[in-house]
Amino acid sequence: MGPGVAWGDYDNDGWPDLYLVNQPGPWGAHAGPEAPFSHLYRNNRDGTFTDVTLHAGAANRGGYGMGAAWGDYDNDGHLDLYVTNYGRSVLYHNNGNGTFTDVSDRAGVANHAWGMTPVWADYDNDGYLDLYVTNYLNYDLRGVPSGAQSEEYGANVPFTLNPSSFDPAPNRLYHNNRDGTFTDVASRLGVANPEGRSLCAAFSDFNLDGWLDFYVGNDISSNRMYQNLGHGRFQDISASSWTEENRGTMGIAVGDFDGDGGMDMFLTHWIGQGYALYQNLWEEQNRRGKLHFSDAADMYGCGEIAMGDAGWSTFFFDFDNDGHLDLLAMNGSTLEDKGNPKLLVPQRPFLFWSQGENGFYDIARSGAAGTALKQHLVGRGAAYADLDRDGDLDMVVMTNNGRPMLLRNDGGNSNHWLSVHLVGTRSNRSGYGAKVYLEAGGKRQLREYGVSGSYLSQSAPEAWFGLGRHDRVDKVEIHWLGGRTQVIENPPFNQVLNVTEE
């Protein structure tokens, strides 16, 4: 099922560092002192990294690692790290000196379940990050006969690989008590999704009212859309929003791919189900009535093309800086390779290049994106960042039972760009949830800062804009959580713009 990856600047030097989640071995392997562990790599700012895991104290030893996410939960100016595990999950508090302290039990977020994708988001706009953790199922193998078979989506699969064989586990919404502790309010607020077998979640202000809504991707059960009504209240609008699909959803990407000012969603699914591209109709409906989405995947060329694939991590990103959001989708089966049952069936990823209104075109399988993405992989987690600060977005890809792949972008910086990095003061220090608008060349682009989850993974928290050949930015407009707006006129481009909330 794993592992995942997270980019975050834990030492505040302006360069993204990298956390790779690992597992001690095959399922049920004893996590002894010689077992593999997760790794924290510090960016050396010269294209290389240094493994600082043991010095930092963030190895996640003993944990059967799944996903990770960075967020400054105590607003002390240093990114903290949450790692999900099968069993006890871990919250690493950043001590500000290059080391971390495990505060999971004291903070009340150890979870003790099969944790999957963690997402930091300030759902109640109180200026402190809360934490949503998706939990998969209660994986109890006691009493399961060896070699037992079952059926999943019409295919015969081992009983132990079929999610329907096991009971689902409820998700957690850990409310930040603003004193270093958290309280799970998921059940009380009606967002635990106890029947969900959840794999991923993504927060976004889908109806542009200043409150973060969120969507949960489930396996063998219907996905859920929760509309934030403000002040700690949510409403399940899954059916009325037309997003209550019942496919095996692994990954969620959120972004305004069509440039209409509303946040859309892309979903990856298991074999035989294709992908979904949910186009947000809120702006089209003139912001009236109910929030609705329409699946436009086939119309844009990114739906049925994946019928033979099992999709996992996915994200929108403008890899060529042309001002259009492109799309990555990682694939890799959970079924065993008949030639070697110790391995899983590899599959090739998709890199969908945006042609604007003409839809997406996959350039990975054609080889146009280079040989790295033309390989067959058992892909899982993936995330992007400008790791070398050369003006284009690179990425890291995690593979099951294989090496991670660090993929440098060569050529995306031939166009102009601007990266916006936020520091909150009255809103949460990480700036997560703010909307960042950029106007250039008669076009208005929207990015939502730091809240969009993928499968087990987190991309670098920054708002990245491609400008194409335009050599002038008219303005950057930031809508902070809580309603305050800040405008920067005519900022310089081809650089990182650091903005502190006023």
C-alpha positions in Angstrom: 0.0 0.0 0.0 2.8 2.4 0.7 5.0 4.3 1.1 4.6 8.1 0.9 6.8 11.2 0.9 6.7 14.8 2.1 8.6 18.0 1.1 9.1 20.6 3.8 11.7 23.2 4.8 12.2 22.0 8.4 15.4 24.2 9.0 14.0 27.5 7.5 16.8 28.0 5.0 14.5 28.5 2.1 15.2 25.2 0.4 12.8 22.2 0.5 14.0 19.2 2.6 12.7 15.7 2.0 11.1 13.0 4.2 10.9 9.5 2.8 8.6 7.1 4.6 9.8 3.5 4.9 8.6 0.1 6.2 10.6 -2.5 8.2 10.0 -5.2 5.6 7.2 -7.5 4.4 3.9 -7.3 6.3 4.3 -8.6 9.8 8.1 -8.3 9.8 9.7 -7.6 13.1 11.0 -4.1 13.4 14.3 -4.9 15.0 17.4 -2.6 15.3 18.6 -3.6 11.9 15.3 -3.1 10.1 14.8 -0.3 7.5 13.4 3.0 8.8 12.2 6.3 7.4 14.7 9.0 6.4 15.0 12.8 6.6 17.2 14.3 4.0 18.5 17.9 4.4 18.8 19.9 1.2 22.5 21.0 0.8 21.4 23.7 -1.7 23.8 22.3 -4.4 21.6 19.5 -5.9 22.5 17.0 -3.2 21.1 16.0 0.2 22.5 14.8 3.5 20.8 12.0 5.5 20.2 13.6 9.0 17.7 11.1 10.2 19.5 9.8 13.3 20.8 13.1 14.4 17.3 14.6 14.0 15.6 11.7 15.8 12.9 11.2 13.1 13.5 7.6 12.0 10.0 6.3 12.9 11.7 3.1 14.1 9.2 0.4 14.9 6.6 2.0 12.7 5.1 0.3 9.7 5.3 3.6 7.7 2.6 4.9 5.4 2.3 8.7 4.9 3.7 12.0 6.1 2.9 15.7 6.2 4.6 18.9 7.5 2.8 21.6 9.4 3.6 24.1 12.1 1.0 23.1 14.6 2.2 25.3 17.5 3.0 28.4 15.4 6.6 28.6 16.7 8.0 29.1 13.2 9.3 25.6 12.7 7.6 22.9 10.6 6.6 19.8 12.6 6.1 16.4 11.1 3.3 13.8 11.3 3.9 10.2 10.1 1.1 7.7 9.8 1.7 4.0 10.5 -0.1 0.8 10.8 -0.3 0.9 14.5 0.9 3.9 16.4 1.4 7.1 14.3 3.9 9.7 15.3 3.9 13.5 15.8 7.5 14.9 15.7 7.8 18.3 17.3 10.5 20.4 15.6 12.8 21.7 18.4 14.3 24.4 16.1 17.8 23.1 16.4 17.8 20.3 13.8 16.2 17.8 16.1 12.7 16.5 16.8 10.9 15.1 19.8 8.1 12.4 19.6 5.1 14.1 21.3 2.4 11.8 19.9 1.1 10.5 23.2 1.3 13.8 25.0 -0.4 15.6 22.1 -3.1 12.8 21.8 -2.6 12.0 18.2 -1.0 8.5 18.3 -4.1 7.2 16.4 -3.4 3.4 17.0 -5.0 2.3 13.7 -4.0 1.7 10.1 -3.3 5.4 9.4 -3.0 6.5 5.8 -3.0 10.0 4.5 -2.5 12.9 7.0 -3.6 16.5 6.1 -2.9 19.6 8.1 -5.7 22.3 7.8 -7.2 25.0 9.9 -10.9 24.0 9.5 -12.2 26.4 12.1 -10.1 29.5 11.2 -8.8 29.9 14.7 -5.2 30.4 13.6 -4.0 26.9 14.5 -3.5 23.9 12.3 -5.8 20.9 12.9 -5.0 17.4 11.6 -7.2 15.1 9.6 -6.0 11.4 9.4 -7.6 8.9 7.1 -7.7 5.3 8.5 -8.1 2.3 6.2 -9.5 -0.8 7.9 -9.1 -3.2 10.8 -6.6 -5.6 9.3 -7.0 -8.7 11.5 -5.5 -11.9 9.9 -6.4 -14.2 12.8 -8.5 -17.1 11.6 -8.0 -16.4 7.9 -7.2 -19.7 6.1 -4.0 -19.8 4.0 -4.6 -19.2 0.3 -8.3 -18.1 0.8 -9.6 -16.3 -2.3 -12.3 -13.7 -2.8 -13.8 -11.4 -5.5 -13.1 -7.7 -5.9 -14.6 -5.8 -8.8 -15.2 -9.1 -10.6 -11.6 -10.4 -10.3 -10.4 -13.2 -8.1 -8.0 -11.8 -5.5 -6.5 -13.2 -2.3 -8.8 -12.8 0.7 -6.1 -10.8 2.5 -5.8 -8.3 -0.3 -9.6 -7.6 -0.6 -10.6 -4.6 1.5 -14.2 -6.0 1.7 -12.8 -8.9 3.8 -12.2 -6.5 6.8 -14.2 -3.9 8.7 -13.5 -0.2 8.0 -11.9 2.1 10.6 -13.2 5.6 11.4 -11.1 8.7 10.5 -9.8 11.2 13.0 -10.2 15.0 13.0 -7.8 16.2 15.6 -8.8 19.7 16.8 -5.8 21.8 17.9 -6.4 22.8 21.5 -3.7 25.6 21.1 -1.7 24.2 24.1 0.2 21.4 22.4 -2.6 18.9 22.6 -5.4 17.8 20.3 -8.9 16.4 20.7 -10.5 14.0 18.2 -13.8 15.7 17.2 -14.5 13.6 14.0 -17.4 11.7 15.3 -19.0 14.7 17.1 -18.8 16.8 13.9 -20.0 13.9 11.7 -16.8 13.6 9.6 -15.4 10.3 10.8 -16.7 8.4 7.8 -16.7 5.1 9.8 -17.8 3.0 6.9 -15.3 4.5 4.5 -12.0 2.4 4.3 -10.4 5.8 3.6 -7.1 6.2 1.8 -6.8 9.9 1.1 -8.4 13.3 1.8 -8.0 16.9 0.5 -9.1 20.2 2.0 -10.2 23.1 -0.2 -12.6 26.0 -0.2 -14.7 24.7 -3.0 -17.5 27.3 -2.7 -15.2 30.2 -2.0 -16.9 31.2 1.3 -13.7 31.4 3.4 -14.1 28.0 5.1 -12.2 24.9 4.1 -14.4 22.0 2.9 -12.9 18.6 2.3 -13.3 15.4 0.3 -12.5 11.9 1.4 -11.5 9.1 -1.0 -12.6 5.6 0.0 -12.0 2.1 -1.1 -14.9 -0.3 -1.7 -17.3 2.4 -0.4 -18.7 5.8 -1.4 -16.5 8.9 -1.3 -17.6 11.7 1.0 -17.8 15.5 0.5 -18.1 17.6 3.6 -19.1 21.2 3.3 -17.8 23.5 6.0 -20.6 25.6 7.4 -18.3 27.6 9.6 -17.6 27.6 13.4 -17.0 23.9 13.7 -20.0 22.6 11.7 -20.0 20.4 8.6 -22.7 19.0 6.3 -22.4 15.8 4.2 -23.2 16.9 0.6 -21.7 13.9 -1.1 -24.9 13.1 -3.0 -26.1 16.6 -3.8 -22.6 17.7 -5.0 -22.6 14.7 -7.5 -19.3 13.4 -6.1 -20.7 10.3 -4.2 -18.9 7.8 -6.4 -18.3 4.2 -5.4 -14.9 3.4 -6.9 -11.7 2.5 -5.3 -10.2 6.0 -4.9 -6.5 6.1 -4.0 -5.4 9.6 -4.7 -6.8 13.1 -4.9 -5.4 16.2 -6.6 -7.0 19.6 -6.2 -6.4 22.6 -8.4 -8.1 25.1 -10.8 -7.2 23.3 -13.9 -9.7 25.1 -16.2 -8.8 28.6 -14.8 -12.4 29.6 -14.0 -11.6 30.5 -10.3 -13.0 27.4 -8.7 -11.0 24.4 -7.3 -11.5 21.2 -9.2 -10.5 17.6 -8.3 -8.8 14.7 -10.1 -9.1 11.2 -8.6 -7.1 8.0 -9.3 -8.8 4.6 -9.0 -8.0 0.9 -9.0 -7.8 -1.3 -12.0 -10.8 -1.2 -14.4 -12.3 2.0 -13.1 -10.3 4.8 -14.9 -9.7 8.2 -13.5 -12.2 11.0 -12.6 -11.8 14.8 -13.2 -14.5 16.6 -11.2 -15.0 20.1 -12.7 -16.3 22.5 -10.1 -19.5 24.2 -11.4 -19.8 26.8 -8.6 -18.5 29.7 -10.8 -20.5 28.5 -13.8 -23.6 28.6 -11.6 -22.7 32.2 -10.6 -22.1 31.0 -7.0 -25.8 30.3 -6.5 -27.5 27.2 -5.2 -25.8 24.0 -4.2 -22.2 23.1 -4.9 -22.0 20.7 -7.9 -19.3 18.9 -9.8 -19.3 17.2 -13.2 -16.9 14.4 -14.2 -15.1 15.7 -17.3 -12.3 13.2 -17.4 -13.1 11.6 -20.7 -13.8 15.0 -22.3 -10.3 16.1 -21.3 -8.6 12.9 -22.3 -7.6 11.6 -18.8 -10.3 9.1 -17.9 -10.7 5.8 -19.7 -7.0 6.0 -20.7 -6.3 4.5 -17.3 -8.7 1.6 -17.3 -5.9 -0.9 -17.1 -4.0 0.8 -14.3 -4.2 1.0 -10.5 -3.6 4.7 -9.7 -2.1 6.2 -6.5 -0.5 9.6 -5.9 -1.5 12.4 -8.1 -1.1 16.2 -8.2 -1.6 19.3 -10.4 1.5 21.2 -11.1 2.7 23.5 -13.9 5.9 21.6 -14.9 6.6 23.7 -18.0 5.6 27.1 -16.5 3.2 27.9 -19.3 0.4 29.0 -17.0 -1.6 25.8 -17.4 -1.8 23.1 -14.6 -0.5 19.8 -15.8 -1.1 16.5 -14.0 0.9 13.6 -12.7 -0.7 10.2 -11.8 1.4 7.3 -10.4 0.4 3.7 -11.1 1.3 0.2 -9.8 -0.7 -2.9 -9.1 -1.4 -4.5 -5.7 -1.5 -7.9 -7.4 1.4 -10.3 -7.4 3.7 -10.7 -10.4 3.0 -14.3 -11.7 6.7 -14.6 -12.6 7.8 -13.7 -9.1 5.2 -13.7 -6.4 7.4 -11.7 -4.0 7.0 -8.7 -6.3 3.9 -6.7 -7.5 2.9 -6.0 -11.1 4.6 -2.7 -12.3 2.8 -0.1 -14.4 3.8 3.1 -16.2 2.8 6.5 -14.8 1.0 9.3 -16.6 2.2 12.8 -17.0 -0.7 14.7 -18.5 0.5 17.9 -20.3 -2.3 20.5 -20.3 -3.3 21.9 -23.7 -5.8 24.3 -22.1 -9.3 24.0 -23.5 -8.0 21.1 -25.7 -7.5 18.9 -22.7 -4.6 16.8 -21.5 -2.1 14.7 -23.5 0.1 12.1 -21.8 3.8 12.7 -22.6 5.2 10.0 -20.2 4.4 6.9 -22.1 5.5 8.5 -25.4 8.9 9.2 -23.9 8.6 12.9 -24.5 9.2 13.6 -20.8 12.4 11.5 -20.8 13.1 7.9 -20.0 12.5 8.0 -16.2 8.7 8.3 -16.5 8.6 5.7 -19.3 9.6 2.9 -16.9 7.2 0.4 -15.4 7.0 1.0 -11.7 5.1 -0.1 -8.6 4.4 3.5 -7.9 2.8 4.8 -4.7 3.6 8.2 -3.1 4.8 11.2 -5.1 5.2 14.9 -4.5 6.8 18.0 -6.2 9.1 20.8 -5.2 11.7 23.0 -6.9 14.5 21.2 -5.1 17.4 23.1 -6.7 15.7 26.5 -6.9 16.3 26.8 -10.6 12.8 27.9 -11.5 11.0 24.7 -12.3 9.2 21.9 -10.4 11.0 18.7 -9.8 9.5 15.6 -8.2 10.1 12.5 -6.1 8.4 9.2 -6.7 8.2 6.4 -4.2 8.0 2.7 -5.3 6.9 -0.3 -3.4 9.9 -2.7 -2.7 12.1 -0.4 -4.8 14.3 2.7 -4.8 12.8 6.2 -4.6 13.2 8.2 -7.8 14.3 11.9 -7.6 13.4 13.4 -10.9 15.0 16.8 -11.9 13.1 19.0 -14.3 15.4 20.0 -17.2 13.8 22.7 -19.3 10.7 23.9 -17.4 12.5 27.1 -16.6 12.6 28.3 -20.2 9.4 30.1 -19.3 9.0 32.8 -16.6 7.7 31.9 -13.1 6.9 33.1 -9.6 6.8 31.2 -6.4 4.9 32.7 -3.4 5.9 31.6 0.2 3.5 32.7 3.0 4.0 33.3 6.7 0.8 33.8 8.7 0.5 36.0 11.7 -3.1 36.2 12.6 -4.0 33.1 10.6 -1.9 29.9 11.1 1.8 30.5 10.8 2.2 28.0 7.9 -0.3 30.0 5.8 -2.2 26.8 4.9 -5.6 27.5 3.4 -4.9 30.9 2.0 -5.9 31.6 -1.6 -3.2 33.2 -3.8 -4.2 34.9 -7.0 -1.8 36.1 -9.6 -2.6 38.4 -12.5 -0.3 38.6 -15.6 -0.8 38.9 -19.3 -4.6 39.4 -18.9 -4.9 36.1 -17.1 -5.8 35.5 -13.4 -4.5 32.3 -11.8 -5.5 30.7 -8.5 -3.5 28.5 -6.2 -4.6 27.3 -2.7 -1.7 27.2 -0.3 -0.6 24.1 1.4 -3.9 22.2 2.0 -4.3 19.8 -0.9 -3.6 16.2 0.0 -2.5 13.4 -2.3 -2.0 9.7 -1.6 0.2 9.5 1.6 2.2 12.4 0.4 2.7 16.2 0.6 4.2 18.5 -2.0 6.3 21.6 -1.0 4.0 24.2 0.6 4.3 27.1 -1.8 2.1 28.7 -4.5 3.7 28.1 -7.8 2.8 30.1 -11.0 4.0 29.6 -14.5 4.0 32.9 -16.5 4.9 31.6 -20.0 6.6 34.4 -22.0 5.1 37.2 -19.9 7.8 39.3 -18.4 5.5 41.3 -16.0 3.3 40.4 -13.0 0.6 42.9 -12.5 -0.2 41.8 -8.9 -0.4 39.0 -6.4 -3.5 39.0 -4.2 -3.6 36.9 -1.1 -6.8 36.0 0.7 -5.8 34.7 4.1 -8.0 32.4 6.2 -10.2 34.7 8.2 -11.0 37.1 5.4 -8.1 39.5 5.3 -6.7 40.4 1.8 -3.2 41.5 1.0 -2.1 42.8 -2.4 1.5 43.1 -3.8 1.6 45.3 -6.9 4.1 44.6 -9.7 6.3 42.0 -7.8 9.5 40.8 -9.5 9.3 37.4 -11.2 11.6 34.4 -11.6 12.1 34.3 -7.8 10.5 33.2 -4.6 8.3 36.0 -3.2 8.2 35.8 0.6 5.0 37.4 2.1 4.2 37.8 5.8 0.6 38.5 6.7 -0.1 42.1 7.7 
